[in-house]
């Protein structure tokens, strides 16, 4: 166990270091430094002055530590420049302290921070023109590591200017490392003297144990492995507290040249099977470390302490590291830290690493695209620093614990559904799919699933479309996507604006196919259909006269175009922005064209999910959120990205919009196939754009799911292509239903509020008189007035079958959208002429002339003064009435004599 108290010689060393600082520096300079300084033209006294003026206090910085993303109690991902897990003094096996001190600084507890013997030796080597090397005490090495870490923390990429060349952050790291460690000449002396000055002062501020632990926690052990505990876990899959003698000697030997002696790269053996050493280098030489290994092992064999087989096995695979380990073990034996038996046992034991990597980055995450969205948030949000370099440090160096919003229960359901129902790629197209699930009342993103395999290698993604680094659910800022054409999911904004302008869901509009109507846009200029262009409905539906309630249920394009024609496109665009939706590149939606009404703009699934969540949430918009809490490595809480919830719609508008959207998910609605039918009420909307992009968005009062399936590049048609027995265009339904079902299970949902009665009113409209018009003209007149039309049976009329003979109800007023029945004529109708007072023969002639030939005599009354041939007193049907010309006309007469 290391000693904790200074000895008298240690105190004397401290006095020499602190009181006689200039004298010590002068002695060292005179003995070893003067020749080189003389060459440079400086005097020894100048060196002493430099030493006196050097800063004397170094405050160790916070250690670089991995930042960990958490999802519940599970690690989502880690990120680090230095993989480190700091430990306390008691969490390190004492044999590790013995190993590091015996090999690096055996007089550690006796000197005052500077081992003058070792330092003088190093300065002499430097004076001869060699790199500064060796001789540094543990305190000095700790100082050097602190300075290197500070340099690495502050290293920044530099943009090129006319006068200054640019450099990457890696180049900046290399540059600062060289300045801190590999300086030669006068700069090397100054660095060494500065280390001494810092080390001496450091021992005034901290105990020996604190410095020793600080060194073991900061030291590099090869690659990105830093600190003794991370090294023990990486190389041997054990905590620092459980390191063995042999393992401790390996790690202690590693710090001198970490990347040379690391044992995650096998280096071969230096022995043939018969135990004969052979040459490794191309020039036939044997490395010094190999030579020392050979000699040490041969000595043990020749002394009969190990067998020939043990000799061969001892250095198998890691010959250089074995040699370094044997050196450490020998120093430990000399210092009395281990027995000779322990030395032999460790010497013959082969180095057997159990490499246990600590994976980092989203590639190794179980939810890589959610992870990448969080990373984008960190790198773009000022909560993690004003500059990008500050945010990179927060992600890779600050040791933060970031609690994310991901819910594994929903995430697993979404990803499992994706894996089962969507291919990772599809022939001859850039096929993509994503699901995002959010908490409606908070904006917390519960899940992001994607069909592709995550990669951060652009070349891999370019070569194989089943790989991608873009988060399809996100936008250009967070996730790298520019979004996708929204299709009919975008009709939400026309629906909301329609209601906000006081229109009713039950107003009637002519949604029949025809030229796109002209539209007002008070912001960018009106849309005028100069070419009589048409926009089709899905499956070439001819459309109908109907209501917004029906248009929403059936997703009728022509109906929504008529709604938009009664609004202002600029207001519809403002509604989208009010509900948190912009284009995928962050720019505002402008609605300059008619096809913008039905979703030709690119938008992100996360933004669209937020808009529908606002409707489901009573009109409150919550910005998307992926971070719940950030904790620093000292346990204190740090600020998280600001996300707000604010009122975007009135409760009446949101309830009425939800009422219309519930019809989409009911029987007969376009979204019925996406309804989980689990007892939780849901609203929703489908969307299709040109067969290239398909959507299904649905929401309970508590959670919202947006599923997108389509082309992430290109315009291949999804219809008519199948995978797993399902048309690509239909995959959206099962993805949305599976995910919503899972979120309903854990988050539930309530009944949606009743719609506002004033937004359901039936509107009275003037009903024109169309009798006498042609059937086609009458139909057009009535439909344009907002009525539905049916054609009834022919009725007796002088007009023919192409003409309206009657309408029901008749002209006046009627509820908008009412059904008006038109009755065409049959051409057989007529008016019975008035033949009363005429003789029977004259009456017959008049009736025949009017087309009535089916005549008969009826009742006869005898009157002496009546004409002998008889005179008509009445007809049945009566004169002036309408009667089919085939009808029987009965004549009542008076005659002189009846019969």
Secondary structure, DSSP 8 states (H G I E B T S, - for coil): ----S--HHHHHHHHHHHTTHHHHHHHHIIIIIHHHHHHHT--HHHHHHHHHHS----------B-EEEEETTEEEEEE-SSB-----GGGS-HHHHHHHHHHH-TTTTTSSS--HHHHHHHHHHHHTT----S---HHHHHHHHHHHHHHHHH---B---SSS--B-HHHHHHHHHHHHH---HHHHHHHHHHHHHHHHHHHHHS-HHHHHHHHHHH-B-STTBBSHHHHHHHHHSS-GGG--HHHHHHHHHHTTSHHHH-SSS--B-SB-TTS-B---STTS---HHHHHHHHHHHHHHHTTSS-HHHHHHHTSSBHHHHHHHHHHHHHHHHTTSS-HHHHHHHHHS-----------SGGG-TTHHHHHHHHHHHHH-GGG-SSHHHHHHHHHTB--EEEE---HHHHHHHHHHHHHHS-S-BTTBEEEEEEEEEETTT-BEEEEEESSEE-S-HHHHHH-TTEE-S-TTSBTTTBS---EE-GGGGHHHHHHHHHHTT--TT-EEE-SS-S---BB-TTT--B--TT------GGG----EEEHHHHHHHT-HHHHHHHHHTSBHHHHHHHHHHTT---TTS------SGGGTTT-SEE-HHHHHHHHHHHHTTTEEE--B-EEEEE-TTS-EE------EEE-S-HHHHHHHHHHHHHHHSTTSTTGGG---SS---EEEEEEETTTEEEEEEE-SSEEEEEEEEEEES----TT-EETTEEGGGHHHHHHHHHHHHHHHHH---------GGGS---EEEE---TTSBHHHHHHHHHHTT-EEEE---BS-SS-TTBEEEEES-SEEEETT-EEEEEEB-S-EEE----TTSBHHHHHHHHHHTT---EEEEEEEE-TTS-TT-EEEEEES-TT-EEETTS-EEEEEEESS--
